[in-house]
Amino acid sequence: MKWNAWGDPQAAKPLSDGIRALLHQALGVAETQVAEVTAEQVRLRPSTLDEAHRAALAAIVGAAYCTTEDTSRLLHAGGKSTLDLLRRKDSEAQDAPDAVLLPGSEDEIAELLAYCSTQRIAVVPFGGGTSVVGGLDPIRGDFTAVITLDLRRLNRLISLDEVSGEAELEAGVTGPDAERLLGAQGFSLGHFPQSFQFASIGGFAATRSSGQDSAGYGRFDDMVRGVRAVTPVGVLDLGRAPASAAGPDLRQLIVGSEGVFGIITRVRVRVHPVPESTRYEAWSFPDFAAGAAALRAVTQTGTGPTVIRLSDEVETGVNLATTGSIGEQSITGGCLAITVFEGTAAHAESRHAETRALLAQHGGTSLGEAPARAWEHGRFGAPYLRDSLLSAGALCETLETATNWSNVAALKAAVTEALTTALAPALVMCHISHVYPTGASLYFTVVAAQHDDPIEQWRAAKAAASDAMVRTGGTITHHHAVGADHRPWMGAEIGGLGVEVLRAVKSTLDPDGILNPGKLIP
């Protein structure tokens, strides 16, 4: 990934004339280009790792896999949130890990954690580098130094049980490599978050990731059947059977733990045969309330689409304004919904027909296949557009939450009002991207003009939106995780006693507190 942008520089998305006109007319974004700082101009704070420590760490992983070079430190200086990318444009000195290590085995990780515990060196696990909540910030605090463990060398498919439909993958396997390794044997994981092209299996587990096919295959934590993690005090190997009544499910201590309890090294996941058939259909609803009611009916009836999502009026309108048309029928407004169905030909057809009937009963108008196919073709590209917006002087970021169906309208209104008030004028778009029988997630995209201090501008807006989520009964995060950014609201999310439980687990598994400090636990 590019050091100061989302991903592959070859996939960058220049702004169209339509988007530039919208930014200028609606938000007052000046038609200027923000100067980009080159990697050579960035000033990193000097590494605090002395030569004795560097030599000791290099002896564990090999000299070729331990570096204090600024080039590598910069690439591991954080994730890909708007705050991260804005910091990359700053000429002031920036934080970065004091060294980057690439362990090749669990034994090496165990030895590294033992050394770092005795020497008071903080350790940040690093998978694909796609965190958007400060989950990779190299927070040194009172530690001697802070190092990053890049897990890319843990990149194997360990085993595939075709009879049970389970596969064990090492934590550093990326989303595309997981599909390639499994696909060669006729299977698929089916986990496609927007970070899919870069994020890793270990990262999916550590953050409770939810992919765009969640309606059909579930969240990543639904897919996890077993997990191995190396902690400073030993190895946890969890998940013996498809289900168990042997006490609380300890896998849940590691899944979603964001590297603060241990380093995930292997994940055993549920897989399925590569689908033989895929069907697509897009729909238009007169308004968001009608569309949400239709999605609720589909998920509560259990008709089984693989993908079902709904854009609100603003998001649909922006798509219309920038692309000129949506679908085979001419529409001038309303809300766009996408459905996709995978499986055998007969199963995909039957689920499509039942879903189609429900959507029509709830006031939906079919737009044909084209918009759904177009969405699938470009579904990993939105973060590239954010890069171009930031460079054009606009502030752009996403945030997400979830709530019960009965509270969707109130939560959407509260978060929209908070963002609009904090950033006025602002364009706030929203879609439902994950559905459950009892509720749904709300995913917001906000665009505004950058002020003199865009970092503080976004922090204030994010705080206002987060307060609104807590106040209106939403979760502080549905699938982006907690990291450093959501940590101030964890007490409101789980209560004081819940925080003490997490601290007790931390004290047991990481008594010296070296693992990913400053994340998850208040």
N, C-alpha and C positions, 0 to 999 in steps of 0.2 A: 504494500500500500504506500501511496505517496506520503511523505512525512508531514505535509501540512494540508492534506485534503483527504477525501474519503477513501479512494481506492486507486484503480489503474488509471494513470494519466491519459491513456489512449481512449478511455471511456468518458472523458469529460463532456459535459453538456453545456455548450454556450447558450446564453439566453436569446430567445427569439425576439423579434421586433414586437410581437404581441405582448410578451411578458414584460419587456422593458417599458412599453407604453402603459401597461397596467400598474407597474410599480410607480411610475412617475405621476400618473393621473390620480390614482386612488390613495397612495401612501406618501407622496411627496419625496420619493427617493430621487436624489440628484443623479443626472445622467453622467456619472463619473466612474472611474475604475480605481478601487482601493489598491494602493501599491503593495506588491507581494514581496515579502522578505525572502531572500534566498537562504538555503541551508547554511551557507558559508557565513552569512551575516548574523546568524543566531548565536547568542552568547549563553552557554550553559554554565551553571555554577560548577566550579572545579570538583572533580571526584574527591571524596574524603577517604577513599579506601587506600590505606597505606600499602607499601610494597609487600610487606610480610603477609598481610591478609590476601592480597591479590595472588601471591604465589601459592598460598595454601589452598585457595579456591580453585586455582588453575590445576593444581595437582590432583584434585578430585575429578574434574570433568575433562581434563586435557587442555593444554595451552591454546589449542585452536578454537576451543569453545568457551573461552573466558576473555572478555575484552573490556577495556575502559576507554576505547576510542569514542570520540564525540559523535561520529557518524552513527554508530550503533546506539549509543545512549539517547540520541535525539529521536530515533525511530521507536524507542521504548519509553518516551517521556510522558505518555498518557494515552488516552483513547481518542475517540472521534466525535465527541460532543461539540456543539457550537462553541462552548467555552474553551475546549481544547484547541479548536481551530483558530479562534480569535487570539488565543495566547501565542500561537505560532506566527502571528503577524506582528508580534510585539518585539521591539528591539531591545527590551530590558532583559536582564539575566533571568534564565528560566531553570526550573528544577528538572532534574533528570536522574535516573538511577546512577549510582556510582560505578556499577559494573553490570554487564549483561552476560549471563551464563546460559549455556544450552546443554542441560544434562541429557544423557542418552539412556538412562535406566532408572528403575526405582531405587536400586542400591546407591547410585550416585546422588539421587535426591535425598535419600535418608542421611547420607554422610554430610551433604551440604547443610541440611537442617540442623544436624547435631553440632556442626562447627559454628553455624550462625547463632544458635542458641547460647553457646558458651561465650561467644565474642560480641554479643549484643548487636548483631547485624540484621536489619529488617529484610524480609523477603517478599517480593511481589510476583505472584504467578502471572504468566503472560501467554495467552493462546493466540487468537487472531488479531488482537489489538483493536477490537471494534466497540469497546464499552462507550456508552454515551451518558454515564452517570458518575464519572470520576472513579470507576472501579480499578483503574490502573495507575492512579496517581502515586508517584514514588514519595510517600510521606515519611520523612526521616525521623521527625520528632526528637526524642532523646537517645536514639540509637546511634551507634558508632558510624554506621553507614547504612545504605539501603541498596539492595541488588534486585535485579529482575531475573527470574527463571523463565526463559523462553522454552516452551515445551514442543517446539516444532519437530524435534528429532524422535519424539514418541509418535510415530506416524504409521503404525501397522494395523491391519485387520488381524486380530489374534485368532479368532475362530468364528465359524458360521455354523449354527445348528439349524439345518434346513427343515428338519422334522418339527422342532419346537418353534421355529421362526424367531430365533435370537442370534445376535451377533455381538462379539466383544471387540471393541475398538480402543486403541490407545488414545489418550487425551488430546494429542496434537494433530490428529487427523482433521482436516478441514471439511466443511460441508460438501464441496464438489468432489473431494477425494473419497469421502465416505460413499457417495453415490456411484463413483467410478469403481471402487473396490467391490461394493456389493452388487452393482449392476453387472459386473463381469460374471457373476454367478446367478444372475436372474432375480436379484432382490433389490429392494429400495428401502431406505429409512423413511423418506417422505417428510423430512423436516426442512422447511424452506422459509426461515425468517428473512427479513430484508438484508441481514448481515451474512446470508448464506455463503456468498462467494469467498469470504475471508475468515469467518468465525470458525471455531474448532469444537470438536465433540466435548472436550473438557469444559470449554466456555459455555456451551449450551447447558450442560449439567449444573455448573457453578452458579448460573444466573436464572435458572428456571425459565429458559427460553420458550417462546411460543411461536410456531411457524405459521405461515399463511395458509397451510393446508390443515390447520388444527381442527376444523369442523369434522374432517374425515379421519385423521390419524391421532388427534390429541396433541396436547402440549408435550414438550420434551420430557418433563418430569413424569408424564403418563407412560412414556416409552421406556423409561429406565427400569431395568430388571435387576441390575446389580452395579455396584460401584466400588472401586478401590481407591484409597487415598493414603498417601504417606503423611504422617504427622510427626512433629518433633519427638513424640513419645512412642511411636510404633505405627504399624500399618492397620488400617481398617479395611476389611474385605466383607462387604455387606450384600445381602440379597441371595438367599439360598433356594427360593422356590417362587412360583408365580404369585402366591399369597401365603401369608403366615399369621398366626395368632400368638407368636412368641414375643409378646410384649410390644412396646412402641416400635414403629418402623424406623430403625436407626439410619436407613438410607437418607431419610429426610433431614438428618443433621448435616449431610454433605451436599445433597442436591439443594442448590440455592444458597450455599454458605459462602460463595464469592472468594474462596481461598483463605478465609480467616481461620478455619479449623484444620485444614490440611491441603496438600497438593493432590488434586485428582489425577490419577495416572491411567486408569482404564474405566470404561463404562460398557456395561452389557445392556443392549437395547433390543426392543421388539422391532422386527423388520417384517416386510410383506413382499410377496412376489411383485415384480414390475408390472404395473397395470397394463392390460391388453387393450383397453379402450378408454378414451377420454371424450367427454361431451361438454359443450360450453353453451351458456346463454346469459345474456345481459338483460336487465330490466330497468324500467323507469317507474318511479312512484311519485305521486303528486307532491308529497312532502315527507320530511324525515319521520314524523310520527307514524304515518301509514307504512313506510318502509320498515321501521323498527318492529311494528306489530306483525308484519309479514315474516320477518326473520325469526321473531319469537315463536310464531306458529310453526314454522318449519322445524326449529330445533326442539320444541316441546313435543311435536308429533313424531320426530325421529326419522324423517325421510332420508337423511344421510348424504347431503352434498359433501364433497371433499373441501370445497371452498365456498363460502358465502360471506359477502361483505356489502356494506352500504355506505355510500358517500352522502354527506348532507348537501343542502342546497348550495352552500357557498363553494364547497369542493367541486361539486358537479358543475357549477357555473364557471369556475376557473378553468376546468377542463374544456368546457365549451368555448370560452373566450380565447384560449390558447391553441386549440386544435381545430376549431371551426365546426365540428360536428361530432356526434356520438351515435354510432350504430346505423342500422339500415332504415330506421324511421327518423324523421326530423323531429327533434324536441327542442324546446326553448327554455326549459327549466326543470324543476323537480329534482329528484334524487336518483342517482345511478346505483344499481345493485349488480353484483357479479356472482355468477354461480358456475362451478366446475364439478364434474362427477368423474370418478375414476373407478376402474375395476374390470371385471369381465364385461363383455358387451351387453349381456342380458341384465346384469346387476346395475351397470351404469344407466342403461335405458330405463329400467323400472324406477330407480331412485329419481332420475331426471323427470320422469312423467309425474310422479307423485308430488315432487317439489314444485314443478311447473303449475300444477293445478292449484296448490295452496297460494302461490304468489299471485296468480291471476284472481283468485277469490278475494284477495286482500287489496285489489286495485292496481296491481302491477301491469305494465304494458311491455311486452317482449320487444327487445331491440335486436334480437338475433345473436349470432355467434361473435360477430366482429369485435365488439367492445371487450368481451371477455378474453378473446384471443390476444387482443392488443394489450390488455392489462397484464396477462401472463408474460408476454414478450418483454415488457418493460418493467416488470415488478421489482427488480433489484436496482433500478436506476435512479430513484428519487434522491438519494443522498448526493449524487453528482450535481443535481440541480441546486441543492443547498450550497455547494462550493461556489457555483457561479453567482448565486444571489449574494453571498457574503462578499465576494470580490466586487460586486456592483454597488455596494453600500447599503444593502438590505440586511436586516437581521432575520434569520430564519432558523427555527428549531422545532422539534417535535417533543411531545410528552404524552403519556398515556395513563389510563386508570381503568377501573372496572367497578361495576355495581350491579344490583338486582334490576330486573326489567322494570319494576315499578318505580325505580328511582332514576332511570336513564335520562329522562327529560330534565329533571331538576339538576342533576349533576352536570349535564352538558351545558345548561344555561349558566350555572354558577362559574364553571371554569372559563367559559367564553367571556363572561362579564369581567372576570378577574384579569384575563389577558388583555382584553380590549381597554379596560381602564388603565392598566399599567403601561401599555405601549401606545396609546392612542396617538394617531390613527393606526389601526392594525387590521390585518386580514386574518381571521381565525377560521380554519377549516377543520372538519371533524369527520371521521368515519368509524363505523363498527367493523372491526376486523376479526374478532373472535367471539363466538357465541356459545352459550351454555343453556341448559334447560331453565336455570333460574336467573340468568343475567347475561351481561355482555361487556366487552371492553370498549372504551372510547379512546380513539387515537386522534390527537390534535396536532395540526400543523399551523404555526403562526408565522406571519411575515409582517415586518414593520421596517421603518427607516432607522438606520443606525444613528445614535446620538454620539456625543463626544467621547463617552466611555461605554462602548457597547457591552463590555463584560459586566459592569455593574448594572447596566440597563437590563440585561437578560437575567441576572441574579435576582433582581427585584421582581421581575415578571414571573419567574419560576417560583419564587417564594409565595407570591400572591396566588398563583394557580394551585400550588401544593396546599396552602391553607384552605382554599376553597374545596379541594378534594376531601380533606379531613373533615371539614365543617359539614359537608353535604353527604357524607356517608360513603365515599369512594375509597378505594385502596390507593396508597401513595405510589404504587407501581404494579402494573399487571405483568409485564415481561421485560422491562429494561433493567430490573434489579435495583438494589439500594445504593451500593457504592458509597462515595463520599457525599454526593449531592442530595440524596434522599435521607441520609442518616439523621438529620435533625428532626425528622417526623416519625422515626421508628417508635419512639415512646408512645405517640398518639396511636400508632397502628397496632401495637401488641401489648401496650400497658407496661407499667413499671415492673410488675412481677415477670412478665415475659422477657423484658430486658435482662433481668437478673438471671433467668434461665440461660439465655445466650451467653452471658458473662461466665456462668459456671461451666458451661461446655468449653468455652474458650480457655478457661483456667486449667481444665483437665487435659485437653488435647494440645494446647500451646502455652505451657506455663510461663514461658518467658515473653510471650506476646509478640513474637517476631513476624507472624504471618499477616501480611497485607494490613498493616496498622491503619487506623483511621477510616475503615470501611464497615458497613453493615451495623455494628453494635455501638449504640450511643455511649 
